Amino acid sequence: MVNIPFDRSTPHAISRKRSERMLSELALLAGDGSVSLATLIRELGVSAATIRRDLADLEEQGLLARTHGGARLQNAQPEVPVRLRDAKFREAKQRIARRAAELVPDGPYSIALSGGTTTAEVVKVLATRPNLAIITNSLTTVMAIASRPNLKVIITGGVVRSSSYEAVGVLAENTFNAVNVGTAILGTDGISSRGGATTHDETEARTNHAMVAHAQRVMVVADGSKVGRITLAKVADLSEIHILVTDETADKAELERIRAAGIEVHVVPA
């Protein structure tokens, strides 16, 4: 996958139903790189006007180019913006989040969180905990918890990635390098016995590794579709990870290989 530009205006609200449909439209595009309007109408069972509105929105985000009678991808296999990813595997991510939160010790404690839809679910569960310090480079995470008086919230500086709303680069790395945390909770685009934890963007990977390097314990939270996948840039070697929380759709053979590397694996229902 490659990074694609995202709408630089303030993101508008999008319903779960529409985001799921737009993900389906991108999936249909991914096969041959183009798709006809007639195919989209037939496969998704909605009107031509609905499809045209979706395609116009996706074109504004740089994910596709509309053509006469359909659409084509701007870039092969684009990285899906975070606001569309929110709807995918939501129930599994919520169960993963609840288990991950149970593994965070009680009492005064500090954690670091990367961006991602699964880590966003984790912070929702932790939001009512007292005496918790949270450091993150995720703008969406900060917006979710900034008003909580029971939490100490620290945000890094950095350049914001428009597809993930994460601050990355030297400023973000310097912030992570200046602190020590009990647990780093890491979202990834892939985790495997061969590649460790990986993501699509090399700058994001370097930033998140700074978080990993200053944590006493590293927990990866990833839905089953990420297990066994290797993407462009390594965030952490398997030897740097202590816990993996995933769901039962994950490849069982790959989970056994990850366990064999000494990682504590927790599997929740999908």
GITAKA-V210387 format. One record per residue. N is the residue number from 1. RES is the residue in three letters. SS is DSSP state (hx for helix, st for strand, lp for the rest). PHI is phi in whole degrees, -180 to 180 (* if undefined). NEAR is the number of other C-alpha atoms within 8 Angstrom. Layout:
# GITAKA-V210387
N;RES;SS;PHI;NEAR / N;RES;SS;PHI;NEAR
This chain:
# GITAKA-V210387
1;MET;lp;*;8 / 2;VAL;st;-123;9 / 3;ASN;lp;-74;9 / 4;ILE;lp;-129;10 / 5;PRO;lp;-68;9 / 6;PHE;lp;-119;10 / 7;ASP;lp;-51;10 / 8;ARG;lp;-88;6 / 9;SER;lp;-79;4 / 10;THR;lp;-61;5 / 11;PRO;lp;-65;6 / 12;HIS;lp;-93;4 / 13;ALA;lp;-64;4 / 14;ILE;lp;-137;7 / 15;SER;lp;-73;6 / 16;ARG;hx;-61;8 / 17;LYS;hx;-61;6 / 18;ARG;hx;-70;8 / 19;SER;hx;-63;13 / 20;GLU;hx;-65;11 / 21;ARG;hx;-66;9 / 22;MET;hx;-67;11 / 23;LEU;hx;-62;9 / 24;SER;hx;-65;9 / 25;GLU;hx;-64;9 / 26;LEU;hx;-66;8 / 27;ALA;hx;-65;8 / 28;LEU;hx;-67;9 / 29;LEU;hx;-68;13 / 30;ALA;hx;-65;11 / 31;GLY;hx;-58;7 / 32;ASP;hx;-109;6 / 33;GLY;lp;88;9 / 34;SER;st;-152;11 / 35;VAL;st;-154;12 / 36;SER;st;-88;9 / 37;LEU;hx;-60;11 / 38;ALA;hx;-62;8 / 39;THR;hx;-65;8 / 40;LEU;hx;-62;13 / 41;ILE;hx;-63;12 / 42;ARG;hx;-66;8 / 43;GLU;hx;-72;6 / 44;LEU;hx;-101;8 / 45;GLY;lp;66;7 / 46;VAL;lp;-125;8 / 47;SER;lp;-76;7 / 48;ALA;hx;-62;8 / 49;ALA;hx;-63;6 / 50;THR;hx;-64;8 / 51;ILE;hx;-61;12 / 52;ARG;hx;-63;8 / 53;ARG;hx;-63;8 / 54;ASP;hx;-61;9 / 55;LEU;hx;-64;11 / 56;ALA;hx;-64;9 / 57;ASP;hx;-67;8 / 58;LEU;hx;-65;11 / 59;GLU;hx;-68;11 / 60;GLU;hx;-59;9 / 61;GLN;lp;-84;10 / 62;GLY;lp;80;12 / 63;LEU;lp;-86;13 / 64;LEU;st;-157;13 / 65;ALA;st;-122;10 / 66;ARG;st;-72;10 / 67;THR;st;-124;7 / 68;HIS;lp;-67;5 / 69;GLY;lp;88;7 / 70;GLY;st;170;11 / 71;ALA;st;-157;15 / 72;ARG;st;-136;12 / 73;LEU;st;-72;12 / 74;GLN;lp;-73;8 / 75;ASN;lp;-134;9 / 76;ALA;lp;-67;9 / 77;GLN;lp;48;7 / 78;PRO;st;-67;10 / 79;GLU;lp;-78;10 / 80;VAL;lp;-73;7 / 81;PRO;lp;-60;10 / 82;VAL;hx;-62;11 / 83;ARG;hx;-70;7 / 84;LEU;hx;-85;12 / 85;ARG;hx;-68;10 / 86;ASP;lp;-53;9 / 87;ALA;lp;-83;9 / 88;LYS;lp;-84;7 / 89;PHE;lp;56;7 / 90;ARG;hx;-61;8 / 91;GLU;hx;-66;7 / 92;ALA;hx;-62;12 / 93;LYS;hx;-64;13 / 94;GLN;hx;-67;11 / 95;ARG;hx;-68;11 / 96;ILE;hx;-59;18 / 97;ALA;hx;-63;15 / 98;ARG;hx;-63;10 / 99;ARG;hx;-67;11 / 100;ALA;hx;-61;12 / 101;ALA;hx;-64;10 / 102;GLU;hx;-63;7 / 103;LEU;lp;-88;6 / 104;VAL;lp;-86;7 / 105;PRO;lp;-59;6 / 106;ASP;lp;-75;5 / 107;GLY;lp;85;7 / 108;PRO;lp;-58;8 / 109;TYR;st;-159;11 / 110;SER;st;-124;11 / 111;ILE;st;-133;13 / 112;ALA;st;-118;13 / 113;LEU;st;-130;13 / 114;SER;lp;-82;13 / 115;GLY;lp;-77;17 / 116;GLY;lp;123;11 / 117;THR;hx;-72;11 / 118;THR;hx;-75;14 / 119;THR;hx;-65;15 / 120;ALA;hx;-63;11 / 121;GLU;hx;-69;11 / 122;VAL;hx;-61;14 / 123;VAL;hx;-67;11 / 124;LYS;hx;-63;9 / 125;VAL;hx;-70;10 / 126;LEU;hx;-80;8 / 127;ALA;lp;-60;9 / 128;THR;lp;-94;7 / 129;ARG;lp;-71;8 / 130;PRO;lp;-84;8 / 131;ASN;lp;57;10 / 132;LEU;st;-115;13 / 133;ALA;st;-104;12 / 134;ILE;st;-125;12 / 135;ILE;st;-115;12 / 136;THR;st;-151;14 / 137;ASN;lp;-109;14 / 138;SER;st;-100;14 / 139;LEU;hx;-66;10 / 140;THR;hx;-67;9 / 141;THR;hx;-66;11 / 142;VAL;hx;-61;11 / 143;MET;hx;-63;7 / 144;ALA;hx;-75;8 / 145;ILE;hx;-125;12 / 146;ALA;lp;-60;7 / 147;SER;lp;-87;5 / 148;ARG;lp;-80;8 / 149;PRO;lp;-70;5 / 150;ASN;lp;-80;9 / 151;LEU;st;-113;13 / 152;LYS;st;-101;9 / 153;VAL;st;-111;11 / 154;ILE;st;-120;8 / 155;ILE;st;-115;9 / 156;THR;lp;-77;12 / 157;GLY;lp;-84;10 / 158;GLY;lp;127;10 / 159;VAL;st;-90;9 / 160;VAL;st;-83;8 / 161;ARG;st;-78;9 / 162;SER;lp;-72;11 / 163;SER;lp;-85;12 / 164;SER;lp;-123;9 / 165;TYR;lp;59;12 / 166;GLU;st;-109;14 / 167;ALA;st;-85;14 / 168;VAL;st;-133;16 / 169;GLY;lp;101;12 / 170;VAL;hx;-61;8 / 171;LEU;hx;-63;11 / 172;ALA;hx;-66;14 / 173;GLU;hx;-62;14 / 174;ASN;hx;-63;8 / 175;THR;hx;-65;10 / 176;PHE;hx;-63;12 / 177;ASN;hx;-69;10 / 178;ALA;lp;-91;6 / 179;VAL;lp;-128;7 / 180;ASN;lp;-127;9 / 181;VAL;st;-128;12 / 182;GLY;st;-72;10 / 183;THR;st;-136;13 / 184;ALA;st;-100;15 / 185;ILE;st;-108;13 / 186;LEU;st;-115;13 / 187;GLY;st;-93;13 / 188;THR;lp;-137;13 / 189;ASP;lp;-92;13 / 190;GLY;st;-165;15 / 191;ILE;st;-143;15 / 192;SER;st;-149;14 / 193;SER;lp;-67;11 / 194;ARG;lp;-91;4 / 195;GLY;lp;-108;11 / 196;GLY;st;71;14 / 197;ALA;st;-92;15 / 198;THR;st;-134;17 / 199;THR;st;-143;15 / 200;HIS;lp;-83;13 / 201;ASP;lp;-117;9 / 202;GLU;hx;-69;10 / 203;THR;hx;-69;8 / 204;GLU;hx;-61;11 / 205;ALA;hx;-62;14 / 206;ARG;hx;-66;11 / 207;THR;hx;-63;13 / 208;ASN;hx;-70;12 / 209;HIS;hx;-68;10 / 210;ALA;hx;-61;11 / 211;MET;hx;-65;13 / 212;VAL;hx;-61;11 / 213;ALA;hx;-66;6 / 214;HIS;lp;-113;11 / 215;ALA;st;-117;13 / 216;GLN;st;-70;9 / 217;ARG;st;-146;9 / 218;VAL;st;-120;14 / 219;MET;st;-118;14 / 220;VAL;st;-97;12 / 221;VAL;st;-115;16 / 222;ALA;lp;-154;19 / 223;ASP;lp;-68;15 / 224;GLY;hx;-59;11 / 225;SER;hx;-67;9 / 226;LYS;hx;-86;12 / 227;VAL;st;-76;14 / 228;GLY;lp;94;11 / 229;ARG;lp;-89;10 / 230;ILE;lp;-121;12 / 231;THR;lp;-112;11 / 232;LEU;lp;-56;9 / 233;ALA;st;-118;10 / 234;LYS;st;-81;13 / 235;VAL;st;-91;12 / 236;ALA;st;-154;12 / 237;ASP;lp;-68;10 / 238;LEU;hx;-60;12 / 239;SER;hx;-67;7 / 240;GLU;hx;-92;8 / 241;ILE;lp;-103;13 / 242;HIS;lp;-105;11 / 243;ILE;st;-136;11 / 244;LEU;st;-123;13 / 245;VAL;st;-115;15 / 246;THR;st;-142;14 / 247;ASP;st;-120;15 / 248;GLU;lp;-71;9 / 249;THR;lp;-80;8 / 250;ALA;lp;-64;13 / 251;ASP;lp;-61;9 / 252;LYS;hx;-67;6 / 253;ALA;hx;-65;6 / 254;GLU;hx;-68;12 / 255;LEU;hx;-62;11 / 256;GLU;hx;-64;8 / 257;ARG;hx;-66;9 / 258;ILE;hx;-68;13 / 259;ARG;hx;-60;10 / 260;ALA;hx;-62;7 / 261;ALA;lp;-83;9 / 262;GLY;lp;96;7 / 263;ILE;lp;-92;11 / 264;GLU;st;-79;8 / 265;VAL;st;-109;11 / 266;HIS;st;-116;10 / 267;VAL;st;-119;9 / 268;VAL;st;-109;12 / 269;PRO;lp;-61;7 / 270;ALA;lp;-75;8
